[in-house]
Amino acid sequence: MTSQNTLPIPRLRPETETHEHAWLVESRHPTGEGVVLYVRCGGCGTRRVDLQSHPHTPPTALSTETGGVQG
C-alpha cells in the first residue's frame, strides 16, 4: 500500500570540499613577538597570517583564513 500524501525527501546541499592546507610562506618579518609569516595554501590559494614565537615551535594562526578558490 502506498500513500499519495507523503512529503518529498529533502535534498541537502553537499558541503564545500575541504582539504588539508599546504601552507607556503610568501614573506616573513621579524618582530618583538617572533616572526610574522604571511602564508598561502598551494592547493586553493587561501591566505593566512601566522606567528612563530620561537624557531623550534610551529607557527600559530594570527588571522582567519581568507580568499581561496570559490567553488
Contacts in CASP RR format, 6 or more apart in sequence:
PFRMAT RR
TARGET T0000
AUTHOR 0000-0000-0000
METHOD contacts of the structure
MODEL  1
MTSQNTLPIPRLRPETETHEHAWLVESRHPTGEGVVLYVRCGGCGTRRVD
LQSHPHTPPTALSTETGGVQG
16 71 0 8 1.000
19 43 0 8 1.000
19 44 0 8 1.000
21 41 0 8 1.000
21 42 0 8 1.000
21 43 0 8 1.000
21 44 0 8 1.000
21 46 0 8 1.000
21 65 0 8 1.000
22 41 0 8 1.000
22 42 0 8 1.000
22 43 0 8 1.000
23 39 0 8 1.000
23 40 0 8 1.000
23 41 0 8 1.000
23 42 0 8 1.000
23 48 0 8 1.000
23 50 0 8 1.000
24 39 0 8 1.000
24 40 0 8 1.000
24 41 0 8 1.000
24 42 0 8 1.000
25 37 0 8 1.000
25 38 0 8 1.000
25 39 0 8 1.000
26 38 0 8 1.000
26 39 0 8 1.000
26 40 0 8 1.000
26 47 0 8 1.000
27 37 0 8 1.000
27 38 0 8 1.000
28 35 0 8 1.000
28 36 0 8 1.000
28 37 0 8 1.000
28 38 0 8 1.000
29 35 0 8 1.000
29 36 0 8 1.000
30 36 0 8 1.000
33 51 0 8 1.000
33 53 0 8 1.000
34 51 0 8 1.000
34 52 0 8 1.000
34 53 0 8 1.000
34 54 0 8 1.000
35 51 0 8 1.000
35 52 0 8 1.000
36 49 0 8 1.000
36 50 0 8 1.000
36 51 0 8 1.000
36 62 0 8 1.000
37 49 0 8 1.000
37 50 0 8 1.000
37 51 0 8 1.000
37 52 0 8 1.000
37 59 0 8 1.000
38 47 0 8 1.000
38 49 0 8 1.000
39 47 0 8 1.000
39 48 0 8 1.000
39 49 0 8 1.000
39 50 0 8 1.000
39 59 0 8 1.000
40 46 0 8 1.000
40 47 0 8 1.000
40 48 0 8 1.000
41 47 0 8 1.000
41 68 0 8 1.000
44 68 0 8 1.000
44 69 0 8 1.000
45 67 0 8 1.000
45 68 0 8 1.000
45 69 0 8 1.000
46 65 0 8 1.000
46 66 0 8 1.000
46 67 0 8 1.000
46 68 0 8 1.000
47 65 0 8 1.000
47 66 0 8 1.000
47 67 0 8 1.000
47 68 0 8 1.000
48 61 0 8 1.000
48 62 0 8 1.000
48 63 0 8 1.000
48 64 0 8 1.000
48 65 0 8 1.000
48 66 0 8 1.000
49 61 0 8 1.000
49 62 0 8 1.000
49 63 0 8 1.000
50 59 0 8 1.000
50 60 0 8 1.000
50 61 0 8 1.000
50 62 0 8 1.000
51 59 0 8 1.000
51 60 0 8 1.000
51 62 0 8 1.000
52 58 0 8 1.000
52 59 0 8 1.000
52 60 0 8 1.000
53 60 0 8 1.000
END
